[in-house]
């Protein structure tokens, strides 16, 4: 996904991507109360001025559907410092209990399934006091192709991970008809696309889904670093393979503008939201990740991305936090 900043410089091939499908929201619009609150926010008061914030979605789609109905098993916010070129990545754990729209509370990944990228972007803006206007969505197969085209990624595979990695590979191979190569031993090794995506999907080892999000950020970072030093031939191969398989709100002109600065971008820090959390059943939402104090976690989110220690959560976020606390107490968490 971060290859948006790395490989999209071959202008004559940009028409292969599903680009220019602008999300219609600038600030989230969930209900009148939230909308009114967000209209009072001045971006420069929260030190987001000078940053470009982008939603990154990885959907569990075996077909070509990258819109409504697809589940966003990977949700990240990438924040680009336009001055330094540093990119910070923060996973939003897919099972995070939050307001997904119309004052409905459920897991974060259900927003994409219900309303595609528009609703998913709204969900992020509403719950995190953000100004996201842009998104990029990919599926399994796009990521496999990217990783193969950059020559694989170096991963230190543990003994515990081997079994699950190979199981996921088998499933993907059966679904797609693609060949797979089993990982036979632990240790640092080069994983191909199938192996690396299977590695990203592991969530049954110690750390559960939180560790899986960490694996995803590790693979994404390695792909970005390798692509920055790739040859023109390798970049062309990536463009041929990947652009038809992604959906993005970026226009072709915007892609070219960012691509011109691709070599200056680097991934600086990574983390996951919520930072302090518990896991348990939340009524109809089922097993969910619940923030210990949602508003405080949003405050930490802004400090992580923007170094903003003076940010105070909006009334909209405080209302969401109170609702989540009440639902948590109701469900005995």
C-alpha positions as CSV (number, residue, x, y, z in Angstrom):
1,X,0.0,0.0,0.0
2,X,2.8,2.4,0.8
3,X,4.0,1.9,-2.8
4,X,1.7,4.7,-3.5
5,X,4.7,6.9,-2.7
6,X,7.2,4.7,-4.4
7,X,6.3,3.2,-7.7
8,X,3.6,5.4,-9.3
9,X,5.8,7.6,-11.4
10,X,5.4,5.9,-14.8
11,X,2.7,8.3,-16.1
12,X,1.6,6.4,-19.2
13,X,0.6,3.4,-17.0
14,X,-1.5,5.3,-14.4
15,X,-4.7,4.8,-16.3
16,X,-4.6,1.1,-15.3
17,X,-5.6,2.0,-11.7
18,X,-9.1,2.6,-10.4
19,X,-8.1,6.2,-9.5
20,X,-9.9,9.4,-8.9
21,X,-12.9,7.9,-7.0
22,X,-12.8,10.7,-4.5
23,X,-14.4,9.9,-1.1
24,X,-17.1,12.5,-0.7
25,X,-16.2,13.4,2.9
26,X,-13.7,15.8,4.3
27,X,-15.0,15.6,7.8
28,X,-17.0,12.7,9.0
29,X,-20.8,13.0,9.0
30,X,-22.4,10.5,11.3
31,X,-25.2,12.4,12.9
32,X,-26.1,16.0,13.4
33,X,-24.4,16.3,16.8
34,X,-21.1,14.9,15.5
35,X,-21.3,17.0,12.3
36,X,-21.8,20.2,14.2
37,X,-18.9,19.4,16.5
38,X,-16.5,18.6,13.7
39,X,-17.4,21.8,11.9
40,X,-16.0,23.8,14.8
41,X,-12.6,22.2,14.6
42,X,-9.7,24.2,13.2
43,X,-7.1,21.9,11.7
44,X,-4.2,24.1,12.7
45,X,-5.3,24.0,16.3
46,X,-4.5,20.3,16.4
47,X,-1.2,20.6,14.6
48,X,-2.3,18.5,11.7
49,X,-1.4,21.3,9.3
50,X,1.6,20.2,7.3
51,X,0.6,16.5,7.3
52,X,-1.1,14.4,4.7
53,X,-3.2,11.7,6.3
54,X,-4.2,8.6,4.3
55,X,-6.3,5.6,5.1
56,X,-4.9,2.3,4.0
57,X,-7.3,-0.7,3.8
58,X,-6.5,-4.3,3.1
59,X,-9.6,-6.2,2.3
60,X,-10.3,-9.9,2.6
61,X,-11.6,-10.2,-1.0
62,X,-11.0,-13.2,-3.2
63,X,-12.6,-11.6,-6.2
64,X,-12.2,-8.1,-7.6
65,X,-14.5,-6.4,-5.1
66,X,-12.7,-3.6,-3.3
67,X,-15.9,-1.8,-2.3
68,X,-19.0,-2.3,-0.1
69,X,-19.3,-5.9,1.1
70,X,-15.6,-6.5,1.4
71,X,-14.2,-6.9,4.9
72,X,-11.2,-4.6,5.8
73,X,-9.1,-7.0,7.8
74,X,-6.3,-4.4,7.7
75,X,-6.9,-0.8,8.6
76,X,-4.0,1.7,8.9
77,X,-3.5,5.4,9.0
78,X,-0.4,6.7,7.3
79,X,0.6,10.2,8.2
80,X,3.1,11.9,6.0
81,X,5.1,14.8,7.3
82,X,5.2,17.0,4.2
83,X,8.3,18.8,5.5
84,X,10.5,15.9,6.6
85,X,9.1,13.1,4.3
86,X,8.7,10.8,7.4
87,X,5.7,8.5,7.3
88,X,4.2,7.2,10.6
89,X,2.0,4.1,10.4
90,X,-0.7,3.3,13.0
91,X,-2.8,0.1,12.7
92,X,-6.4,0.5,13.8
93,X,-7.1,-3.0,15.2
94,X,-9.9,-4.4,13.0
95,X,-12.0,-5.5,16.0
96,X,-11.9,-2.1,17.7
97,X,-15.3,-1.3,19.2
98,X,-16.3,2.2,17.9
99,X,-18.9,4.3,16.2
100,X,-19.1,2.9,12.7
101,X,-21.7,5.4,11.4
102,X,-25.2,6.6,12.1
103,X,-24.4,6.3,15.8
104,X,-24.1,2.5,15.5
105,X,-21.4,0.8,17.5
106,X,-19.6,-2.3,16.2
107,X,-16.2,-3.5,15.2
108,X,-14.1,-1.1,13.1
109,X,-13.9,-3.4,10.1
110,X,-17.6,-3.6,9.7
111,X,-17.7,0.0,8.5
112,X,-16.0,-0.9,5.2
113,X,-18.3,-3.9,4.7
114,X,-21.4,-1.7,5.3
115,X,-20.4,1.3,3.2
116,X,-17.1,0.8,1.4
117,X,-14.2,3.2,1.7
118,X,-16.4,6.2,2.2
119,X,-18.0,4.9,5.4
120,X,-14.6,3.5,6.5
121,X,-13.0,6.9,6.1
122,X,-15.9,8.5,7.9
123,X,-15.4,6.0,10.8
124,X,-11.8,7.0,11.2
125,X,-12.5,10.7,11.1
126,X,-15.3,10.5,13.5
127,X,-13.6,8.3,16.1
128,X,-10.1,9.8,15.9
129,X,-10.7,13.5,15.3
130,X,-9.0,13.2,11.9
131,X,-9.1,15.0,8.6
132,X,-8.6,12.0,6.2
133,X,-9.7,12.6,2.6
134,X,-7.6,10.0,0.8
135,X,-7.5,6.2,0.9
136,X,-5.9,3.2,-0.8
137,X,-7.4,-0.2,-0.9
138,X,-5.7,-3.5,-1.9
139,X,-6.6,-7.2,-1.7
140,X,-4.5,-10.3,-1.0
141,X,-3.4,-10.8,-4.6
142,X,-2.1,-7.3,-5.1
143,X,0.1,-7.6,-2.1
144,X,1.4,-11.0,-3.2
145,X,2.4,-9.5,-6.6
146,X,4.1,-6.5,-5.0
147,X,6.2,-8.7,-2.7
148,X,7.2,-11.0,-5.6
149,X,8.2,-8.1,-7.8
150,X,10.5,-6.6,-5.2
151,X,12.2,-10.0,-4.7
152,X,10.5,-11.1,-1.4
153,X,11.0,-9.8,2.2
154,X,13.4,-10.9,4.9
155,X,11.4,-12.2,7.9
156,X,12.6,-14.0,11.0
157,X,10.0,-16.8,11.2
158,X,9.5,-18.5,14.6
159,X,8.9,-22.2,15.1
160,X,5.4,-21.4,16.3
161,X,4.5,-19.5,13.2
162,X,5.5,-22.1,10.6
163,X,2.4,-24.3,11.0
164,X,-0.1,-21.4,10.6
165,X,1.9,-19.8,7.8
166,X,1.7,-22.9,5.7
167,X,-2.0,-23.5,6.5
168,X,-2.8,-20.0,5.2
169,X,-0.7,-20.6,2.2
170,X,-2.6,-23.8,1.4
171,X,-5.9,-22.1,1.6
172,X,-4.8,-19.2,-0.6
173,X,-3.3,-21.7,-3.1
174,X,-6.6,-23.6,-3.3
175,X,-8.6,-20.4,-3.8
176,X,-6.4,-18.9,-6.4
177,X,-4.6,-21.7,-8.2
178,X,-1.3,-20.1,-7.4
179,X,1.7,-22.3,-6.5
180,X,3.0,-22.3,-3.0
181,X,6.3,-23.3,-1.3
182,X,6.2,-24.4,2.3
183,X,8.3,-22.8,4.9
184,X,10.2,-25.7,6.5
185,X,12.4,-24.2,9.2
186,X,12.5,-21.2,11.5
187,X,14.9,-18.3,11.3
188,X,15.7,-15.3,9.1
189,X,14.8,-16.1,5.5
190,X,13.4,-14.5,2.3
191,X,9.6,-15.1,2.0
192,X,8.0,-14.9,-1.4
193,X,4.6,-13.2,-1.9
194,X,2.4,-16.1,-0.9
195,X,4.5,-16.9,2.2
196,X,4.7,-13.2,3.3
197,X,0.9,-12.6,2.9
198,X,0.3,-15.9,4.8
199,X,2.7,-14.6,7.5
200,X,0.7,-11.3,7.7
201,X,-2.5,-13.3,8.3
202,X,-1.3,-15.3,11.3
203,X,-3.3,-14.4,14.5
204,X,-3.3,-17.6,16.5
205,X,0.1,-17.2,18.2
206,X,1.0,-15.3,21.3
207,X,-0.2,-11.7,20.8
208,X,-3.3,-12.7,18.7
209,X,-4.6,-10.0,16.4
210,X,-2.2,-7.3,17.8
211,X,0.8,-9.4,16.8
212,X,-0.8,-9.9,13.3
213,X,-1.1,-6.1,12.9
214,X,2.6,-5.8,13.8
215,X,3.5,-8.4,11.2
216,X,1.6,-6.5,8.6
217,X,3.5,-3.3,9.4
218,X,6.8,-5.2,9.3
219,X,6.1,-6.6,5.8
220,X,4.8,-3.3,4.5
221,X,7.9,-1.5,5.7
222,X,10.2,-4.0,4.1
223,X,8.4,-3.8,0.8
224,X,8.6,0.0,0.9
225,X,12.3,0.0,1.6
226,X,13.1,-2.5,-1.1
227,X,10.9,-0.6,-3.7
228,X,12.8,2.6,-3.0
229,X,16.0,1.1,-4.4
230,X,14.3,-1.0,-7.1
231,X,15.3,-0.7,-10.8
232,X,13.1,0.8,-13.4
233,X,12.3,-2.7,-14.8
234,X,11.2,-3.8,-11.3
235,X,9.1,-0.8,-10.8
236,X,7.5,-1.3,-14.2
237,X,6.6,-4.9,-13.2
238,X,5.0,-3.7,-10.0
239,X,2.9,-1.1,-11.8
240,X,1.8,-3.7,-14.4
241,X,0.8,-6.1,-11.6
242,X,-0.6,-3.9,-9.0
243,X,-2.4,-0.9,-10.4
244,X,-5.4,-2.9,-11.8
245,X,-5.8,-4.5,-8.4
246,X,-6.1,-1.4,-6.2
247,X,-8.8,1.2,-5.5
248,X,-7.8,4.7,-4.5
249,X,-9.2,8.2,-4.1
250,X,-6.0,9.8,-5.5
251,X,-6.2,11.3,-8.9
252,X,-3.5,10.6,-11.5
253,X,-2.1,14.1,-11.1
254,X,-1.8,13.6,-7.4
255,X,-0.1,10.3,-7.8
256,X,2.5,11.9,-10.1
257,X,3.0,14.7,-7.7
258,X,3.8,12.3,-4.8
259,X,5.8,10.0,-7.0
260,X,8.2,12.8,-7.9
261,X,9.3,12.9,-4.2
262,X,9.2,9.1,-3.7
263,X,12.9,8.8,-2.8
264,X,12.5,11.3,0.0
265,X,9.9,9.3,1.9
266,X,10.7,6.9,4.7
267,X,8.7,5.0,7.4
268,X,9.7,6.5,10.7
269,X,7.6,4.9,13.5
270,X,4.8,2.3,13.8
271,X,2.2,1.6,16.4
272,X,-1.4,0.2,17.0
273,X,-4.6,1.7,18.2
274,X,-6.1,1.5,20.8
275,X,-2.9,1.6,22.9
276,X,-4.5,0.5,26.2
277,X,-7.2,-2.0,25.7
278,X,-9.1,-5.1,26.9
279,X,-10.7,-7.8,24.8
280,X,-14.1,-9.4,25.4
281,X,-17.7,-9.9,24.3
282,X,-19.6,-6.6,23.5
283,X,-23.2,-7.7,22.9
284,X,-24.2,-8.1,19.2
285,X,-20.7,-7.0,18.1
286,X,-19.2,-10.2,19.6
287,X,-15.6,-10.4,20.7
288,X,-14.1,-7.0,20.4
289,X,-11.1,-4.8,21.3
290,X,-12.2,-2.2,23.7
291,X,-10.2,0.9,24.7
292,X,-9.6,1.3,28.4
293,X,-10.3,5.0,28.0
294,X,-11.2,5.8,24.4
295,X,-10.7,9.6,24.6
296,X,-7.3,9.2,26.2
297,X,-6.3,6.7,23.5
298,X,-7.3,9.2,20.8
299,X,-5.2,11.8,22.6
300,X,-2.2,9.4,22.5
301,X,-2.9,8.7,18.9
302,X,-2.6,12.4,18.0
303,X,0.6,12.7,20.1
304,X,2.1,9.7,18.3
305,X,1.3,10.9,14.8
306,X,1.8,14.7,15.2
307,X,3.8,15.1,18.5
308,X,0.8,17.1,19.7
309,X,0.7,17.0,23.5
310,X,-1.7,19.9,23.7
311,X,-4.5,18.2,21.7
312,X,-7.9,17.9,23.6
313,X,-10.4,15.4,22.2
314,X,-13.5,17.0,20.7
315,X,-16.9,16.7,22.3
316,X,-17.8,14.2,19.6
317,X,-15.0,11.9,20.7
318,X,-15.7,12.4,24.4
319,X,-19.3,11.4,23.7
320,X,-18.1,8.3,21.8
321,X,-15.8,7.5,24.8
322,X,-18.6,7.8,27.3
323,X,-20.8,5.5,25.2
324,X,-18.0,2.9,24.9
325,X,-17.4,3.0,28.6
326,X,-21.1,2.5,29.3
327,X,-21.3,-0.4,26.9
328,X,-18.2,-1.9,28.4
329,X,-19.6,-1.8,31.9
330,X,-22.9,-3.2,30.6
331,X,-21.1,-6.2,29.2
332,X,-19.0,-6.7,32.4
333,X,-15.6,-5.8,30.9
